[in-house]
Amino acid sequence: MSSQILVVEDESGIRQLIQDALDGHGYDMVMCNNAMTARNHLSHSTPDLAIIDWMMPQVSGIELITSMRKNEATGNLPIIMLTARSTEDDTIDGLAAGADDFITKPFSPRELLSRVQAALRRSSGHQNANILQHGDINIYLDAMRVTVAGNSVPLGQTEFRLLQFFMGNPDRVFSRAQLIDNIWGVNSFVEERTVDVHILRLRKALREYGVDPVIDTVRGAGYRLSGVSK
């Protein structure tokens, strides 16, 4: 599966330069000419990396990155900032806002490609060590983020812990009492009916992204993570 790269740059010439530099290397590029368009894209899809220009009208790259870092879905997303600013203070400000790398304009296509490849390698190595996978479902443990086929799935804290527990223990049946002990804690005053309610919420959230079923009901025993169908 190709890596999706979000490019946010208001100058068409620079967007074309980025397109030419990365074209033919297997990347799925999404081009946005302003921060608002980028935010709209991020509301329904999470890329693997973002390249964001600093100086843009209305909403600057710094403001966009700051808001992305506050969002659960994009909190750990690798971000490369593009800018004509080149002072040490500018670099510090960009990195402090949440950028992972900083490229000063003008830049060479080879430099950009090298930075992109390095950022994706670092991100892949980090995620692979902290990720649970089941079919198209991924749980990014450090970011506490769930995706289905690359799309972020908003889950409540309890639903997230339930899915994490099931994905960490595939093909095992757990009674409601066992789930209460593992999710809410031993000796918690939680009714078994509460488990059913959160299972229903989890199923509903995943079903909206085309995954159904995930959690099987095993009559007389409890629940089990099933195969994934779409």
Residue, then its C-alpha position, 0 to 999 in steps of 0.5 A: m500500500s502506497s504512503q499518502i503524502l499531504v502537501v499544503e502549499d499556496e504557490s502552484g509552482i512549488r506544488q508542481l516542483i514537489q509533485d515532480a520530485l516525488d512522482g514515480h516513487g509510489y506515493d499517493m499525493v494529496m495537493c492542497n493550496n491552503a490550510m482550510t482545504a487541508r483541514n477538510h481532507l484531514s477530517h476524513s483521512t489521515p496521511d502518512l506524512a505532511i509537507i506544509d508551507w509556513m507562509m500561507p494566507q488566512v491560516s499559516g503553516i505554523e497555525l495548521i501544524t499547531s492545531m494538528r498536534k492537538n488532534e488525536a489523529t494527527g498528533n504523531l504525524p510526521i511533518i516537514m515544514l517548507t519555508a523561505r525563512s532561514t534564520e536559526d530563530d525561524t527554524i526553532d519556531g518551526l520545530a517548536a510548533g511541531a514540525d519534525d523537519f525543516i526545508t528552506k526554499p529554494f530546495s532541490p528535488r533530490e533533497l526533498l525526496s531524501r527528507v521524505q524517505a527518511a521521515l517515512r522510514r523513521s515513522s514506519g519503524h516507530q509505528n511497527a513497534n507500537i501497532l496492533q493490526h487485524g485486517d484493515i484495522n490498525i491501533y497506533l498505541d502511542a497515539m491512541r489512534v484507531t484507523v480502518a484502511g487508513n481512515s481514523v475512527p473516533l472511539g471513546q476511551t472504553e471502546f478503545r481499550l476494549l478493541q486494544f484488549f481483543m486485538g492483543n488476544p485474538d481468537r480467545v473468548f472472554s466472559r463479561a466478568q473477565l472483560i470487566d477485570n481487564i478493562w475496568g479493573v479487578n473489584s470494579f463495581v461495573e454491571e455486566r450489562t455495561v460491557d454489552v453497551h460498550i461492545l455495541r458502541l464499538r461495533k457501531a463505530l467500526r461498522e460506519y467504516g465498513v467493518d462488520p462483524v469484529i466482536d462476535t457474541v459467543r452464546g453462554a460464554g462472552y465475546r471474541l474477536s472475529g475475522v474481519s469482513k468488509 
